[in-house]
């Protein structure tokens, strides 16, 4: 199929040959549904395990008051606001209030360095930033340092959810529909600057609908969120999905292996979404301890990072809890495929263990998937190629980044940059597998890290002539960061000095944990680094947990 423009490619990649029924609700109508309901929507557990319960009715009232506040600040439909916060139910209110009146949320990951946060605020054209009081000083300093950001209004949020809301005045009617932009999530590419993934209200709600259908989530289901809600996984799977069906969710300020099962039992949780790193933490924490039992708990949803057969098998055998493995990207809202949620144990184990990689499953109804070669041709079963996706959960595009859009949308599909293959079952269902990346991102604990940013620091380290960052397989984080270096002539081999320099100039998550010294860097004929060719040199650190 020929496309004359980039816009045609993107439009085609966001459609399906057999589209689902039209969504009956946008966020505005979903919120109004909760006006008179005393059913609990959110239970918030802070770091000290203190609880707060918020009903649908209370949530609606907080959202409306916050929406009035936004309008009192002169914000109009389509304007961007940033949220600077750890997991907190106030932040969920801020998200929904923004969508209620047509604003676009830009979540800020506080694990990023100051320069990248400044870039995100500028690139996304943020007009107002909501910062929890413990982070306000840092954000104000970032804005002050970057003079072009001085027009951003910073609103400090404390423990009173209504501290910046207002009950005065009428809500002005705004133009909001399911195609309104809702979220810009910044995700790292192989280059230094992150890319802003633009998701619409339809993207969020279609993925919520397809997740709820796949996992049999309804108004009686209680989920739990232990992942950061600045990421689509935490937001879409365990915030929006239960809201979409009238269910409830338990929001944790942060993950704690020691409190994980206790919270599940106390709150009577049925489904939790995690990344592979947390499976390893739980398995390790309960080594030699009695394994807790929760009769109502159904399964774990797991994705957003490399999962090995070993980590999955160890967890399932220890806890007797099935992992419903899946795959997706911020660019496809969240999940694009899962293994079936209700399978006989023998069949489940086959797809999770027998092919060298745990299967990421079958495409969900919101999208189609394929494995293609560079020219957009489907490859035969078992042959490796690039995972491509098209459907109603595919992003609107990268914000202010035409070059990235030209690269990502080809032949009417969104090209993931991930390598995989397909195996068919006896009924002809196509099970997908991911084997690695064509793009050389490092995915540590479900978070994308840009290798070029890390390369810059490695190459300034003492004694280094040239070096590259390498993502190597690690049981704790899926991947960890290593440094493969050439030393300057006559330089002493001081690996500790290199590591110390990198940790001084990078956050711990991005800093190399291991240095391997070699004679030359692996490159292609065109001079492009081949990081994957030296990843095997870090195999002896596969089982090591690196601590800050």
C-alpha positions, 0 to 999 in steps of 0.5 A, a space after each residue: 500500500 502506497 502512502 503519499 504523506 506521513 499523516 496518511 501513514 499515521 492515520 492508517 497505523 491508528 485504524 483497524 480493518 475490523 474496528 471495535 464498537 464506538 466508545 460510549 463514554 469519554 472521561 467527562 461522562 465516566 466521571 459524571 457516572 460517579 456523582 452519587 456513588 459511595 463505592 470506593 474507587 481509590 484506597 491510598 497506602 503511603 510509605 508508612 502503610 497509612 490508608 485513605 479511602 476515596 469514594 467515586 462521589 468524593 473523587 468526582 467532587 475533588 476532580 470538579 473543584 480541581 478543574 475549576 482551579 485550572 480554569 481560574 488560572 486561564 488554562 484552555 482546552 489543549 493546554 499542557 500541565 506537568 505533574 511532579 509527584 510520587 504516587 499519590 491519590 491527589 495526583 490521580 485527581 489532577 490527571 482526571 481533572 485535566 481530562 475533564 476539562 480538555 487539558 493534557 497531562 505531562 507526567 515528570 519522572 523525578 528520576 531524570 536529571 535536571 537537564 532532561 526535566 528542563 527539556 521535557 517542560 520546554 518541549 511539551 510547552 507546559 504552562 502550569 506545573 503541579 509540584 508536591 511540596 517536597 519537590 517544589 524547590 528542585 523544580 523551581 530551581 530548574 525553571 529559574 536556571 532555564 530562563 525560557 521556562 520562567 513563564 511556567 506557573 508552579 503550584 505547590 501541593 501539600 497534604 490538603 487535596 483542596 489546597 489549590 482547588 476552588 468551589 467558586 464559579 461555574 465550570 466553563 463548557 469546553 470542547 472535549 471528546 475522545 480524540 482530545 489529547 490527554 497525555 504526553 509521556 516522555 520516553 527515551 530513544 537511542 539518542 539523548 533527548 527523550 521523545 514525547 508520546 502523545 496519547 488521546 483520551 480514546 487511546 487511554 480508554 480503548 486500552 483500558 477497555 481491551 485490558 478489562 476484557 482480557 483479564 475479566 475486570 469488572 465492577 467487582 474487581 479490585 486491582 493494586 498499583 505498585 508501579 509509578 503512575 508517571 508511566 503508562 503501565 501504572 496509569 492505564 492498567 491500574 488507575 484507568 482500567 478499574 475506573 472504566 468498569 466501575 471497579 476499585 484500585 489500591 494505590 501504593 506510594 511505592 513498592 515494598 516486597 515486605 508489604 506486598 502480600 500483606 496489602 493484597 490480603 488486607 485489601 482483598 486484591 485480585 490482580 496486580 500489575 508489575 514489571 519483571 524486576 519486582 518478581 525477582 525482588 519478591 522471590 528473593 525476599 521470600 527465600 527461606 520464608 513462609 509463602 503467604 496465601 491469598 485465596 481471592 488473588 487471581 494473577 499477576 500482569 507483567 510486562 514493560 521489560 525483559 522477562 526471562 523463563 527462569 525468573 518467571 518459572 521461579 516466581 510461579 513455582 514459589 508462589 503458585 500465582 500465574 503470570 499473565 505476560 504481555 507486551 506493549 510500549 508507551 507508543 501503543 498506550 500500554 499493552 498490545 498483547 497478552 497470553 490468555 488469562 485463563 489457560 490450563 496450567 500445562 498450556 500456560 507453562 508451555 508458552 511461558 517456558 518451552 521456547 527459550 523466551 516467555 511468550 508475550 501472547 496474542 494481540 488484544 482486540 484494540 490492535 493488530 500485530 505482525 513480524 516484518 522484514 525491513 521492507 514491510 513484508 511478513 516473515 514466516 513462522 519462527 523467523 525473526 523480524 521486527 514487531 509492528 503494530 497498528 490499531 486504535 491504541 497507537 499514539 497520535 505521534 511524537 510531539 514536535 518531532 517529525 523526524 522521529 515520526 518518519 522513522 517510526 511509521 512505515 508501510 502503514 504500521 508503527 515499527 516497535 524497534 523490537 525483534 521477535 518471532 511467532 509460533 502458532 498453536 493447534 488452532 492457528 492462534 499466533 503467539 508472539 515472542 520478543 527476542 531483543 531490540 533492533 534499536 539499542 535501548 537499555 531497559 532497566 526495571 521497565 525504564 528506557 535508558 538512552 545509551 548515547 547519554 551514558 556514552 558521553 559520560 563514559 568517554 570523559 572518565 579517567 583513562 578511557 580512550 573510547 567507550 560505550 554503554 551496554 545493556 546486559 541481561 540481569 535477573 534483578 532489573 531485566 537489564 543492567 548497565 555496563 561499560 565496555 571501554 578501550 583505555 588510553 595508551 599507558 593508562 592504568 586499568 582502574 575500573 573503580 575510578 571509571 565507575 566512580 566518575 560515572 556515578 558522580 555524573 549520572 543517576 545510579 539507575 543510568 550509571 554503569 555497574 561493571 566495566 569490561 576492558 577490550 582492545 577495540 569497540 565493535 562497529 559496523 562498516 558505517 561506524 555504528 556501534 554494535 553493543 549487542 556483540 559485547 553483551 555476552 562479556 557481562 554474563 558473569 554479572 547476570 545474577 548480581 543485584 547492584 545496590 546504590 
